[in-house]
Protein backbone atom coordinates (compact mmCIF):
# COMPACT_ATOMS: atom_id res chain seq x y z
CA UNK A 1 0.00 0.00 0.00
CA UNK A 2 2.93 2.33 0.73
CA UNK A 3 1.24 4.93 2.88
CA UNK A 4 3.00 8.19 3.52
CA UNK A 5 3.53 9.39 7.06
CA UNK A 6 1.39 12.47 6.44
CA UNK A 7 -1.50 10.28 5.25
CA UNK A 8 -1.31 8.19 8.41
CA UNK A 9 -1.18 11.23 10.70
CA UNK A 10 -4.38 12.57 9.11
CA UNK A 11 -6.27 9.40 10.03
CA UNK A 12 -8.05 8.97 13.35
CA UNK A 13 -6.68 6.45 15.80
CA UNK A 14 -9.64 4.16 15.19
CA UNK A 15 -9.06 4.27 11.43
CA UNK A 16 -5.39 3.48 11.94
CA UNK A 17 -6.28 0.51 14.14
CA UNK A 18 -8.62 -0.88 11.49
CA UNK A 19 -6.02 -0.27 8.79
CA UNK A 20 -3.37 -2.14 10.81
CA UNK A 21 -5.63 -5.15 11.18
CA UNK A 22 -6.32 -5.13 7.44
CA UNK A 23 -2.63 -4.83 6.60
CA UNK A 24 -1.74 -7.67 8.98
CA UNK A 25 -4.26 -9.91 7.22
CA UNK A 26 -2.76 -8.81 3.89
CA UNK A 27 0.71 -9.63 5.24
CA UNK A 28 -0.36 -13.20 6.07
CA UNK A 29 -1.71 -13.62 2.55
CA UNK A 30 1.52 -12.26 1.08
CA UNK A 31 3.60 -14.66 3.18
CA UNK A 32 1.52 -17.63 2.02
CA UNK A 33 1.87 -16.53 -1.60
CA UNK A 34 5.61 -16.15 -1.13
CA UNK A 35 5.95 -19.63 0.37
CA UNK A 36 3.96 -21.12 -2.48
CA UNK A 37 6.21 -19.33 -4.99
CA UNK A 38 3.23 -17.35 -6.33
CA UNK A 39 4.42 -13.91 -5.23
CA UNK A 40 6.37 -12.23 -8.01
CA UNK A 41 6.99 -8.89 -6.30
CA UNK A 42 8.56 -9.76 -2.96
CA UNK A 43 9.10 -6.07 -2.19
CA UNK A 44 5.42 -5.98 -1.21
CA UNK A 45 6.30 -7.96 1.92
CA UNK A 46 8.79 -5.36 3.07
CA UNK A 47 6.57 -2.41 2.16
CA UNK A 48 3.59 -3.86 4.02
CA UNK A 49 5.70 -4.58 7.08
CA UNK A 50 7.00 -1.00 7.09
CA UNK A 51 3.49 0.43 6.68
CA UNK A 52 2.32 -1.56 9.71
CA UNK A 53 5.31 -0.32 11.70
CA UNK A 54 4.61 3.30 10.73
CA UNK A 55 0.98 3.04 11.80
CA UNK A 56 1.87 1.39 15.12
CA UNK A 57 4.46 4.10 15.74
CA UNK A 58 1.90 6.87 15.21
CA UNK A 59 -0.56 5.16 17.57
CA UNK A 60 2.13 4.72 20.19
CA UNK A 61 3.13 8.38 19.92
CA UNK A 62 -0.49 9.41 20.40
CA UNK A 63 -0.76 7.28 23.54
CA UNK A 64 2.46 8.71 24.97
CA UNK A 65 1.38 12.27 24.23
CA UNK A 66 -1.90 11.58 25.96
CA UNK A 67 -3.92 12.79 23.02
CA UNK A 68 -7.52 13.84 23.32
CA UNK A 69 -8.65 10.68 21.54
CA UNK A 70 -9.33 7.54 23.54
CA UNK A 71 -7.41 4.80 21.81
CA UNK A 72 -8.93 1.38 22.26
CA UNK A 73 -7.09 -0.66 19.72
CA UNK A 74 -6.52 -4.40 19.98
CA UNK A 75 -3.31 -3.72 18.07
CA UNK A 76 -1.79 -1.76 20.96
CA UNK A 77 -2.93 -4.34 23.49
CA UNK A 78 -1.23 -7.10 21.51
CA UNK A 79 2.38 -7.04 22.60
CA UNK A 80 3.14 -3.36 22.16
CA UNK A 81 4.15 -1.61 25.36
CA UNK A 82 2.62 1.81 25.61
C-alpha positions as YAML, in Angstrom:
chain: A
units: angstrom
residues:
- id: 1
  name: UNK
  ca: [0.00, 0.00, 0.00]
- id: 2
  name: UNK
  ca: [2.93, 2.33, 0.73]
- id: 3
  name: UNK
  ca: [1.24, 4.93, 2.88]
- id: 4
  name: UNK
  ca: [3.00, 8.19, 3.52]
- id: 5
  name: UNK
  ca: [3.53, 9.39, 7.06]
- id: 6
  name: UNK
  ca: [1.39, 12.47, 6.44]
- id: 7
  name: UNK
  ca: [-1.50, 10.28, 5.25]
- id: 8
  name: UNK
  ca: [-1.31, 8.19, 8.41]
- id: 9
  name: UNK
  ca: [-1.18, 11.23, 10.70]
- id: 10
  name: UNK
  ca: [-4.38, 12.57, 9.11]
- id: 11
  name: UNK
  ca: [-6.27, 9.40, 10.03]
- id: 12
  name: UNK
  ca: [-8.05, 8.97, 13.35]
- id: 13
  name: UNK
  ca: [-6.68, 6.45, 15.80]
- id: 14
  name: UNK
  ca: [-9.64, 4.16, 15.19]
- id: 15
  name: UNK
  ca: [-9.06, 4.27, 11.43]
- id: 16
  name: UNK
  ca: [-5.39, 3.48, 11.94]
- id: 17
  name: UNK
  ca: [-6.28, 0.51, 14.14]
- id: 18
  name: UNK
  ca: [-8.62, -0.88, 11.49]
- id: 19
  name: UNK
  ca: [-6.02, -0.27, 8.79]
- id: 20
  name: UNK
  ca: [-3.37, -2.14, 10.81]
- id: 21
  name: UNK
  ca: [-5.63, -5.15, 11.18]
- id: 22
  name: UNK
  ca: [-6.32, -5.13, 7.44]
- id: 23
  name: UNK
  ca: [-2.63, -4.83, 6.60]
- id: 24
  name: UNK
  ca: [-1.74, -7.67, 8.98]
- id: 25
  name: UNK
  ca: [-4.26, -9.91, 7.22]
- id: 26
  name: UNK
  ca: [-2.76, -8.81, 3.89]
- id: 27
  name: UNK
  ca: [0.71, -9.63, 5.24]
- id: 28
  name: UNK
  ca: [-0.36, -13.20, 6.07]
- id: 29
  name: UNK
  ca: [-1.71, -13.62, 2.55]
- id: 30
  name: UNK
  ca: [1.52, -12.26, 1.08]
- id: 31
  name: UNK
  ca: [3.60, -14.66, 3.18]
- id: 32
  name: UNK
  ca: [1.52, -17.63, 2.02]
- id: 33
  name: UNK
  ca: [1.87, -16.53, -1.60]
- id: 34
  name: UNK
  ca: [5.61, -16.15, -1.13]
- id: 35
  name: UNK
  ca: [5.95, -19.63, 0.37]
- id: 36
  name: UNK
  ca: [3.96, -21.12, -2.48]
- id: 37
  name: UNK
  ca: [6.21, -19.33, -4.99]
- id: 38
  name: UNK
  ca: [3.23, -17.35, -6.33]
- id: 39
  name: UNK
  ca: [4.42, -13.91, -5.23]
- id: 40
  name: UNK
  ca: [6.37, -12.23, -8.01]
- id: 41
  name: UNK
  ca: [6.99, -8.89, -6.30]
- id: 42
  name: UNK
  ca: [8.56, -9.76, -2.96]
- id: 43
  name: UNK
  ca: [9.10, -6.07, -2.19]
- id: 44
  name: UNK
  ca: [5.42, -5.98, -1.21]
- id: 45
  name: UNK
  ca: [6.30, -7.96, 1.92]
- id: 46
  name: UNK
  ca: [8.79, -5.36, 3.07]
- id: 47
  name: UNK
  ca: [6.57, -2.41, 2.16]
- id: 48
  name: UNK
  ca: [3.59, -3.86, 4.02]
- id: 49
  name: UNK
  ca: [5.70, -4.58, 7.08]
- id: 50
  name: UNK
  ca: [7.00, -1.00, 7.09]
- id: 51
  name: UNK
  ca: [3.49, 0.43, 6.68]
- id: 52
  name: UNK
  ca: [2.32, -1.56, 9.71]
- id: 53
  name: UNK
  ca: [5.31, -0.32, 11.70]
- id: 54
  name: UNK
  ca: [4.61, 3.30, 10.73]
- id: 55
  name: UNK
  ca: [0.98, 3.04, 11.80]
- id: 56
  name: UNK
  ca: [1.87, 1.39, 15.12]
- id: 57
  name: UNK
  ca: [4.46, 4.10, 15.74]
- id: 58
  name: UNK
  ca: [1.90, 6.87, 15.21]
- id: 59
  name: UNK
  ca: [-0.56, 5.16, 17.57]
- id: 60
  name: UNK
  ca: [2.13, 4.72, 20.19]
- id: 61
  name: UNK
  ca: [3.13, 8.38, 19.92]
- id: 62
  name: UNK
  ca: [-0.49, 9.41, 20.40]
- id: 63
  name: UNK
  ca: [-0.76, 7.28, 23.54]
- id: 64
  name: UNK
  ca: [2.46, 8.71, 24.97]
- id: 65
  name: UNK
  ca: [1.38, 12.27, 24.23]
- id: 66
  name: UNK
  ca: [-1.90, 11.58, 25.96]
- id: 67
  name: UNK
  ca: [-3.92, 12.79, 23.02]
- id: 68
  name: UNK
  ca: [-7.52, 13.84, 23.32]
- id: 69
  name: UNK
  ca: [-8.65, 10.68, 21.54]
- id: 70
  name: UNK
  ca: [-9.33, 7.54, 23.54]
- id: 71
  name: UNK
  ca: [-7.41, 4.80, 21.81]
- id: 72
  name: UNK
  ca: [-8.93, 1.38, 22.26]
- id: 73
  name: UNK
  ca: [-7.09, -0.66, 19.72]
- id: 74
  name: UNK
  ca: [-6.52, -4.40, 19.98]
- id: 75
  name: UNK
  ca: [-3.31, -3.72, 18.07]
- id: 76
  name: UNK
  ca: [-1.79, -1.76, 20.96]
- id: 77
  name: UNK
  ca: [-2.93, -4.34, 23.49]
- id: 78
  name: UNK
  ca: [-1.23, -7.10, 21.51]
- id: 79
  name: UNK
  ca: [2.38, -7.04, 22.60]
- id: 80
  name: UNK
  ca: [3.14, -3.36, 22.16]
- id: 81
  name: UNK
  ca: [4.15, -1.61, 25.36]
- id: 82
  name: UNK
  ca: [2.62, 1.81, 25.61]
...
